[in-house]
Amino acid sequence: MSEENIQPVFQIQRVYLKDLSLEQPNSPAIFLEQQAPTIEIAIDVAAQPLAENIYECTVTVTVTAKVNDKIAFLVEGKQAGIFEVRNIPENQLSPLLGIGCPNIVYPYLRSNIADVITRAGFPPIHLSEINFEMFFQQRMQAAEAEKQKAGLAPSETAQVTH
């Protein structure tokens, strides 16, 4: 086997905006409100194989701004990346897709979200940096708790990393 065939490979093939939606159900009246909106932010990360050694990672952010229980705007964005991943040990693949890939994709999404909110006529919302390692660990712990709740023996959940 040649040296090239056993070297780990991690390459970005493409980063792209997969979906972006904006809703302003109470415009233009909402622009007359003097009160600052409350902001709710939800985030999700997903990864799926596309082909052998090719994966798509998607980071989804939903931003909802409300003034007195009226929605000022709702923005949902999905930023994705296609990554080539070869010769990575199986126990490192999930963290790579759940931590490494979102760290690459998320800055693009932050920019797109701030841009669309500004173009909608509102002050920009600059999303905070996210510790995707902590986010990944929380998701793994939640998955393990679900397995235990479903009645699986601890030995069946030993593969989940903390």
VEXKE-503921 format. One record per atom (N, C-alpha, C, O, CB): residue in one letter; x negated, y, z negated. Coordinates in steps of 0.1 Angstrom, whole numbers, padded with zeros to 4 digits, always signed. Each point is the difference from the previous one (the first is absolute). Last residue first. Glycine has a CB too. Example, Ala and Ser with C-alpha at 12.3 -4.5 7.8 and 13.67 -1.06 7.14 Angstrom:
<rs>
S-0128-0022-0071
S-0009+0011+0000
S+0008+0011-0008
S-0005+0011-0001
S-0007-0017+0023
A+0009-0051-0021
A+0009+0012+0000
A-0009+0012+0000
A-0010+0000-0007
A+0029-0012-0005
</rs>
This chain:
<rs>
H+0178+0108-0259
H+0003+0012-0008
H-0011+0010+0001
H+0001+0011-0006
H+0012-0025-0010
T+0008-0029+0049
T-0011+0007-0006
T+0005+0012-0009
T+0009+0007+0004
T-0024-0015+0015
V+0037-0042-0003
V+0002+0015+0001
V-0011+0006-0008
V-0003-0004-0011
V+0028+0002+0013
Q-0020-0045+0001
Q-0007+0006+0011
Q+0002+0015+0001
Q-0007+0006+0007
Q+0010-0028+0005
A+0019-0008-0045
A-0014+0003-0003
A-0008+0006+0011
A-0010+0006-0002
A+0010-0025-0013
T+0047+0001+0008
T-0002+0014+0003
T-0015+0004-0002
T-0003+0012+0000
T+0027-0008-0007
E-0007-0048+0000
E+0004+0003+0013
E-0002+0015+0004
E+0001+0004+0011
E+0016-0023-0013
S-0025+0001-0042
S-0011-0005+0010
S+0004+0003+0014
S-0009+0001+0009
S+0004-0019-0025
P+0035+0029-0020
P-0011+0009+0001
P-0011-0005+0010
P-0006+0008+0007
P+0011-0001-0030
A+0046-0022+0032
A-0010-0002-0011
A-0011+0009+0002
A-0003+0004+0011
A+0010-0028-0013
L+0042+0037+0018
L-0011-0007+0004
L-0010-0002-0011
L-0001+0009-0009
L+0004+0000+0032
G+0041+0015-0022
G-0002-0012-0007
G-0011-0009+0005
G-0001-0012-0003
G+0024+0013-0001
A-0005+0046+0014
A+0006-0011+0008
A-0002-0014-0006
A+0006-0010+0005
A-0008+0025+0015
K-0020+0023-0039
K+0015+0001-0002
K+0008-0011+0007
K+0010-0004-0005
K-0013+0029+0002
Q-0043-0021+0011
Q+0002-0005-0013
Q+0015+0000-0004
Q+0005-0009-0006
Q-0028+0016-0001
K+0010+0013+0048
K-0002-0015+0000
K+0003-0006-0013
K+0006-0011-0001
K-0024+0014+0019
E+0019+0043-0016
E+0011-0005+0007
E-0001-0016+0001
E+0010-0007-0002
E-0007+0029+0015
A-0039+0002-0031
A+0011+0001-0009
A+0013-0006+0006
A+0007-0007-0007
A-0017+0027-0004
E-0028-0015+0038
E-0002-0010-0009
E+0011-0001-0010
E+0005-0011-0004
E-0030+0014+0007
A+0026+0032+0027
A+0002-0012+0007
A-0002-0012-0009
A+0008-0010+0000
A-0015+0020+0022
A-0003+0032-0038
A+0014-0001+0001
A+0004-0013+0007
A+0009-0006-0003
A-0007+0031+0004
Q-0048-0014-0005
Q+0006-0003-0013
Q+0015-0002+0001
Q+0006-0009-0007
Q-0025+0022-0004
M-0003+0001+0050
M-0004-0014-0003
M+0006-0004-0014
M+0005-0011-0001
M-0026+0014+0015
R+0026+0042-0001
R+0008-0009+0008
R-0003-0015-0002
R+0010-0008-0001
R-0009+0027+0018
Q-0027+0014-0039
Q+0014+0000-0005
Q+0009-0009+0008
Q+0008-0007-0006
Q-0012+0030-0002
Q-0040-0017+0023
Q+0000-0008-0012
Q+0014-0001-0006
Q+0005-0010-0005
Q-0029+0016+0001
F+0017+0022+0041
F-0001-0014+0004
F+0001-0009-0012
F+0007-0010+0000
F-0021+0016+0020
F+0012+0040-0027
F+0013-0003+0006
F+0000-0015+0004
F+0010-0006-0003
F-0008+0030+0012
M-0043-0007-0024
M+0010-0001-0011
M+0014-0004+0005
M+0007-0008-0006
M-0020+0025-0008
E-0019-0008+0046
E-0005-0012-0008
E+0010-0002-0011
E+0004-0012-0003
E-0028+0016+0009
F+0029+0034+0021
F+0006-0012+0006
F-0005-0013-0007
F+0007-0010+0001
F-0005+0022+0021
N+0003+0040-0034
N-0009-0010-0004
N+0006-0013+0005
N+0007-0007-0007
N-0017+0020-0013
I+0019+0038+0040
I+0005-0012-0007
I-0011-0010-0002
I-0008-0002+0008
I+0030+0005+0003
E-0014+0054-0003
E-0007-0012+0003
E+0006-0011-0008
E+0006+0001-0011
E-0027+0012+0015
S+0055+0026+0006
S-0013-0003-0008
S-0007-0012+0006
S+0006-0008+0007
S+0005+0017-0027
L+0021+0025+0049
L+0000-0012-0008
L-0013-0003-0007
L-0011+0003+0006
L+0028-0012+0010
H+0007+0055+0001
H-0013-0007+0002
H+0000-0012-0010
H-0001+0001-0012
H-0011+0020+0019
I+0050+0013+0017
I-0003-0009-0011
I-0012-0008+0003
I+0000-0008+0009
I+0025+0007-0015
P-0005+0051+0026
P-0006-0014+0001
P-0001-0007-0013
P-0002+0007-0010
P-0011+0001+0030
P+0052+0029-0009
P-0014+0000-0004
P-0006-0015+0001
P+0007-0009-0003
P-0003+0030-0012
F+0036-0011+0047
F-0002-0001-0014
F-0015+0001-0003
F-0008-0002+0009
F+0029-0012-0012
G+0001+0011+0047
G+0003+0013-0006
G-0002+0000-0015
G+0004+0010-0006
G+0012-0007+0024
A-0025-0038+0017
A+0014+0000-0004
A+0004+0013-0007
A+0012+0002-0002
A-0012-0027+0000
R-0045+0015+0013
R+0007+0003+0013
R+0015+0000-0003
R+0008+0006+0008
R-0026-0017+0005
T-0010-0001-0049
T-0002+0014+0004
T+0008+0004+0012
T+0006+0010+0001
T-0029-0012-0011
I+0024-0043-0002
I+0007+0008-0010
I-0002+0015+0003
I+0010+0007-0001
I-0013-0026-0017
V-0021-0012+0044
V+0015+0000+0003
V+0008+0008-0010
V+0010+0006+0004
V-0013-0029+0007
D-0045+0019-0018
D+0003+0007+0012
D+0015+0000+0003
D+0006+0011+0003
D-0028-0017+0006
A+0006-0019-0046
A-0001+0014-0003
A+0004+0008+0013
A+0006+0011-0001
A-0025-0015-0016
I+0017-0042+0023
I+0011+0004-0009
I+0000+0015-0003
I+0010+0006+0001
I-0011-0030-0012
N-0035+0005+0036
N+0012+0000+0007
N+0012+0005-0008
N+0009+0007+0005
N-0018-0026+0009
S-0033+0013-0036
S+0000+0011+0010
S+0013+0001+0008
S+0005+0011+0001
S-0030-0013+0000
R+0019-0035-0029
R+0001+0012-0008
R+0000+0012+0008
R+0009+0009-0002
R-0021-0020-0016
L+0004-0030+0039
L+0014+0002-0004
L+0002+0012-0008
L+0010+0007+0002
L-0008-0032-0001
Y-0046+0013+0011
Y+0007+0004+0012
Y+0015+0003-0003
Y+0006+0010+0004
Y-0022-0023+0010
P-0012-0005-0048
P-0002+0015+0002
P+0007+0005+0013
P+0004+0011+0000
P-0026-0014-0011
Y+0026-0045-0001
Y+0007+0010-0008
Y-0003+0015+0003
Y+0009+0008+0001
Y-0008-0026-0018
V-0024-0024+0036
V+0013+0005+0006
V+0006+0012-0007
V+0005+0009+0007
V-0001-0032+0001
I-0043+0000-0025
I-0003+0006+0013
I+0012+0007+0006
I-0001+0010+0006
I-0017-0028-0003
N+0022-0005-0044
N-0009+0011-0002
N-0004+0007+0013
N-0002+0012+0000
N-0006-0023-0021
P+0034-0030+0022
P+0008+0012-0004
P-0009+0012-0002
P+0004+0012+0002
P+0013-0027-0012
C-0040-0025+0019
C+0007+0005+0011
C+0009+0012-0003
C+0000+0010+0007
C+0000-0033+0003
G-0024+0001-0046
G-0009+0006+0010
G+0008+0006+0012
G-0003+0012+0003
G-0015-0028-0010
I+0043-0008-0027
I-0007+0011-0005
I-0008+0008+0010
I+0001+0012+0002
I-0003-0024-0024
G+0029-0028+0032
G+0008+0008-0010
G-0007+0012-0006
G+0007+0009-0006
G+0004-0030+0001
L-0032-0010+0036
L+0012+0005+0007
L+0008+0009-0009
L+0008+0008+0004
L-0008-0029+0010
L-0039+0001-0032
L-0004+0008+0011
L+0012+0006+0007
L+0001+0012+0003
L-0021-0026+0000
P+0027-0017-0038
P-0004+0013-0005
P-0004+0009+0012
P+0002+0013-0001
P-0009-0023-0021
S+0019-0034+0034
S+0011+0007-0005
S-0004+0014-0006
S+0007+0010+0003
S+0004-0032-0008
L-0046-0007+0021
L+0009+0005+0011
L+0012+0008-0006
L+0002+0011+0005
L-0009-0031+0009
Q-0028-0005-0039
Q-0002+0014+0002
Q+0009+0006+0011
Q+0001+0013+0001
Q-0025-0017-0008
N+0023-0043-0005
N+0004+0007-0012
N-0003+0015+0001
N+0004+0008-0009
N-0010-0028-0004
E-0005-0009+0050
E+0015+0001-0003
E+0003+0007-0012
E+0010+0008+0000
E-0008-0030+0011
P-0047+0034+0016
P+0005-0011-0009
P+0015+0002-0003
P+0004+0011-0002
P-0027-0014-0008
I+0002+0020+0056
I+0002+0006-0014
I+0005-0012-0008
I+0010-0006+0003
I-0006+0030+0005
N-0013-0022+0041
N-0010-0006-0009
N+0000+0007-0014
N-0010+0002-0006
N-0004-0007+0026
R+0041+0033+0014
R-0005-0013+0002
R-0011-0004-0010
R-0007+0009-0005
R+0012-0006+0030
V+0034+0037-0008
V-0006-0006-0012
V-0004-0014+0003
V+0008-0009+0002
V+0006+0024-0017
E+0006+0034+0039
E-0006-0013+0003
E-0007-0004-0013
E-0009+0007-0005
E+0006-0002+0030
F+0046+0030-0020
F-0014-0003-0004
F-0004-0014+0004
F+0008-0009+0000
F-0005+0024-0019
I+0035+0029+0024
I-0003-0014+0005
I-0014-0002-0003
I-0009+0008+0004
I+0027-0008+0014
G+0021+0035-0041
G-0013-0002+0006
G-0001-0015+0005
G+0005-0009-0007
G-0016+0027-0007
A+0050+0024-0002
A-0005-0014+0001
A-0014+0000+0006
A-0004+0010+0007
A+0028-0019-0005
Q+0019+0040-0027
Q-0013+0001+0007
Q-0006-0014+0000
Q+0000-0007-0010
Q-0004+0032+0004
K+0054+0000-0003
K-0008-0012+0000
K-0012+0001+0008
K+0001+0002+0013
K+0020-0015-0016
G+0019+0046-0024
G-0011-0002+0009
G-0006-0013-0002
G-0002-0005-0011
G-0002+0029+0012
E+0049+0010-0015
E-0006-0013-0001
E-0010-0002+0011
E+0003+0002+0012
E+0018-0012-0023
V+0009+0051-0016
V-0009-0004+0010
V-0005-0014-0003
V-0004-0003-0011
V-0003+0027+0014
L+0048+0014-0017
L-0005-0013-0002
L-0009-0004+0012
L+0004+0001+0011
L+0017-0008-0024
F+0002+0055-0012
F-0005-0008+0011
F-0004-0014-0005
F-0003-0002-0012
F-0005+0023+0023
A+0037+0008-0036
A-0006+0010+0008
A-0006-0007+0013
A+0003+0005+0011
A-0008+0010-0031
I+0045-0032-0014
I-0012-0003+0007
I-0004+0011+0009
I+0007+0004+0009
I-0002-0028-0010
K+0023+0027-0046
K+0002+0001+0015
K-0014-0003+0006
K-0010+0005-0004
K+0029+0012+0002
D-0013-0014-0046
D+0006-0012+0005
D+0004+0001+0015
D+0006-0009+0006
D+0003+0005-0028
N-0034+0040+0002
N+0014-0001-0007
N+0007-0012+0006
N+0012+0001+0004
N-0011+0023-0008
V-0040-0021+0031
V+0003+0012-0008
V+0014-0001-0005
V+0010-0001+0007
V-0026+0015+0007
K-0025-0049+0007
K+0014+0003-0003
K+0000+0013-0008
K-0009+0003-0008
K+0015-0027+0007
A-0039-0011+0035
A+0001+0012-0008
A+0014+0004-0002
A+0009+0000+0009
A-0030+0008+0001
T-0011-0053+0004
T+0013+0005-0001
T-0001+0013-0009
T-0004-0001-0011
T+0015-0022+0014
V-0044-0014+0027
V+0000+0012-0009
V+0015+0005+0001
V+0005+0003+0010
V-0030+0002-0006
T-0005-0053+0008
T+0013+0007+0001
T+0000+0012-0010
T-0003-0002-0012
T+0015-0020+0019
V-0049-0014+0020
V+0003+0010-0010
V+0013+0006+0002
V+0003+0004+0012
V-0028+0001-0015
T-0009-0050+0019
T+0013+0007+0001
T+0002+0010-0012
T-0002-0004-0011
T+0012-0016+0024
V-0050-0012+0016
V+0003+0008-0013
V+0012+0008+0003
V+0001+0008+0010
V-0026-0007-0017
T+0001-0047+0031
T+0009+0011+0000
T+0002+0006-0014
T+0002-0007-0009
T+0010-0003+0029
C-0046-0025+0013
C+0003+0005-0013
C+0009+0012+0001
C-0003+0009+0008
C-0019-0018-0017
E+0007-0036+0041
E+0005+0013-0001
E+0003+0003-0015
E+0006-0008-0007
E+0004+0006+0031
Y-0046-0034+0003
Y+0010+0003-0010
Y+0005+0015+0002
Y-0007+0009+0004
Y-0003-0026-0020
I-0021-0027+0039
I+0004+0013+0002
I+0012+0002-0009
I+0010-0007+0000
I-0017+0008+0024
N-0016-0043-0018
N-0010+0010-0005
N+0004+0014+0003
N-0008+0009-0002
N-0009-0026+0006
E+0047-0014+0022
E-0011-0006-0008
E-0011+0011-0003
E-0005+0006+0009
E+0009-0029+0002
A+0042+0043-0005
A-0006-0010+0008
A-0011-0006-0009
A-0002+0004-0011
A+0008+0008+0034
L+0023+0017-0043
L+0005+0002+0013
L-0004-0010+0010
L+0007-0004+0009
L-0007+0028-0014
P+0009-0019-0052
P-0009-0004+0011
P+0007+0002+0013
P+0012-0002+0001
P-0023-0015-0016
Q+0020+0047-0030
Q+0004-0012+0007
Q-0010-0003+0011
Q-0006+0009+0006
Q+0030-0004-0011
A-0011+0029-0042
A-0010-0004+0010
A+0005-0013+0006
A+0006-0008-0006
A-0025+0018-0006
A+0035+0037-0020
A+0002-0013+0005
A-0011-0004+0010
A-0005+0009+0006
A+0030-0006-0009
V-0007+0035-0039
V-0011-0004+0009
V+0004-0014+0005
V+0005-0009-0008
V-0022+0023-0004
D+0042+0034-0011
D-0001-0015+0002
D-0011-0003+0009
D-0004+0008+0009
D+0029-0010-0013
I+0000+0045-0028
I-0010-0005+0009
I+0000-0015+0000
I+0004-0007-0009
I-0018+0027+0004
A+0043+0029-0011
A-0001-0014+0000
A-0010-0005+0010
A-0001+0006+0011
A+0025-0008-0019
I-0006+0050-0020
I-0009-0006+0010
I+0000-0015-0002
I-0002-0004-0011
I-0012+0025+0013
E+0042+0029-0014
E-0001-0014-0003
E-0008-0006+0011
E+0002+0002+0012
E+0020-0004-0025
I-0010+0054-0008
I-0006-0008+0010
I-0001-0015-0005
I-0006-0002-0011
I-0007+0022+0021
T+0042+0029-0018
T-0007-0011-0007
T-0004-0009+0011
T+0007-0002+0010
T+0007+0004-0031
P-0008+0053+0028
P+0006-0014+0001
P-0008-0010-0009
P-0011+0002-0003
P+0018+0003+0027
A+0002+0049-0033
A-0010-0009+0006
A+0006-0014+0001
A+0007-0005-0010
A-0026+0019+0001
Q+0051+0031+0011
Q-0007-0010-0010
Q-0010-0009+0008
Q+0002-0003+0011
Q+0019+0003-0025
Q+0009+0032+0035
Q-0012+0007-0006
Q-0008-0010-0009
Q-0012+0002-0003
Q+0024+0020+0004
E+0022-0026+0045
E-0002-0004-0014
E-0013+0006-0005
E-0010+0000+0007
E+0023-0021-0003
L+0001+0023+0042
L+0005+0011-0008
L-0002-0003-0015
L+0001+0010-0008
L+0015-0003+0026
F-0024-0039+0017
F-0011+0010+0000
F+0004+0012-0008
F-0009+0008-0003
F+0002-0016+0026
I+0037-0028-0015
I-0010-0004-0011
I-0011+0011+0000
I-0007+0001-0011
I+0012-0025+0014
A+0030+0025+0030
A+0004+0005-0013
A-0011-0002-0010
A-0001+0008-0010
A+0025-0012+0015
P-0021-0010+0043
P-0010+0010-0004
P+0003+0005-0015
P-0008+0008-0005
P+0005-0002+0029
S+0003-0052-0021
S-0005+0012+0007
S+0011+0006+0008
S+0008-0007+0005
S-0032-0002-0005
N+0024-0033-0027
N+0007+0012-0005
N-0006+0013+0006
N+0001+0010-0006
N+0003-0023-0015
P-0019-0033+0032
P+0014+0000+0001
P+0007+0012-0005
P+0012+0003+0003
P-0014-0027-0006
Q-0044+0006+0023
Q+0003+0013-0007
Q+0015+0001-0001
Q+0006+0009+0007
Q-0028+0002+0001
E-0020-0050+0006
E+0014+0004-0002
E+0001+0012-0008
E-0006+0001-0010
E+0013-0025+0012
L-0046-0007+0028
L+0003+0012-0008
L+0015+0002+0000
L+0007+0000+0010
L-0029+0010-0005
S-0019-0050+0008
S+0014+0005+0001
S+0001+0011-0010
S-0006+0000-0011
S+0015-0022+0019
L-0046-0014+0019
L+0001+0012-0008
L+0014+0006+0002
L+0005+0002+0011
L-0030+0003-0009
D-0011-0051+0010
D+0014+0005-0002
D-0001+0013-0008
D-0008+0001-0010
D+0018-0024+0012
K-0050+0002+0014
K+0010-0011+0004
K+0014+0006-0001
K+0008-0004+0009
K-0024-0014-0017
L-0036+0037+0015
L+0012+0004-0007
L+0011-0010+0005
L+0004+0002+0012
L-0011+0023-0015
Y-0047-0038+0003
Y+0011+0006+0007
Y+0012+0003-0009
Y+0002-0006-0010
Y-0009-0005+0031
V-0047-0010-0012
V+0008+0006-0010
V+0011+0008+0007
V-0003+0008+0008
V-0016-0007-0025
R-0018-0044+0032
R+0009+0012+0002
R+0007+0004-0012
R+0004-0008-0008
R-0001+0000+0032
Q-0039-0024-0024
Q+0003+0000+0014
Q+0008+0012+0004
Q-0002+0006+0011
Q+0002-0031-0011
I-0037+0012-0040
I+0013+0007+0003
I+0002+0000+0015
I-0009+0004+0008
I+0006+0011-0028
Q-0027-0052-0009
Q+0000+0012+0009
Q+0014+0005+0001
Q+0010-0007+0001
Q-0029-0003+0012
F-0015-0029-0038
F+0012+0009-0003
F-0001+0012+0008
F-0009+0009-0002
F+0010-0018-0022
V-0027-0042+0017
V+0004+0010+0009
V+0012+0007-0006
V+0010-0006-0003
V-0020-0006+0023
P-0034-0023-0036
P+0013+0005-0002
P+0003+0012+0010
P-0009+0008+0002
P+0008-0015-0027
Q-0032-0034+0037
Q+0000+0013-0006
Q+0014+0005-0002
Q+0009-0002+0008
Q-0031+0007+0002
I+0009-0046+0013
I+0003-0001-0014
I-0001+0013-0008
I+0003+0001-0012
I-0012-0024+0013
N+0000+0017+0047
N+0013-0007-0002
N+0003+0000-0015
N+0012-0002-0004
N-0015-0011+0024
E-0039+0030-0003
E+0011+0009+0003
E+0014-0006-0004
E+0009+0007-0004
E-0023+0003+0023
E-0027-0035-0022
E+0001+0009-0011
E+0012+0009+0002
E+0007+0004-0010
E-0032-0005+0007
S+0027-0047+0026
S-0008+0012+0001
S+0002+0009-0012
S+0011-0001-0006
S-0011-0001+0031
M+0004-0053-0022
M+0008+0012+0000
M-0009+0012+0000
M-0010+0001-0008
M+0029-0013-0004
</rs>
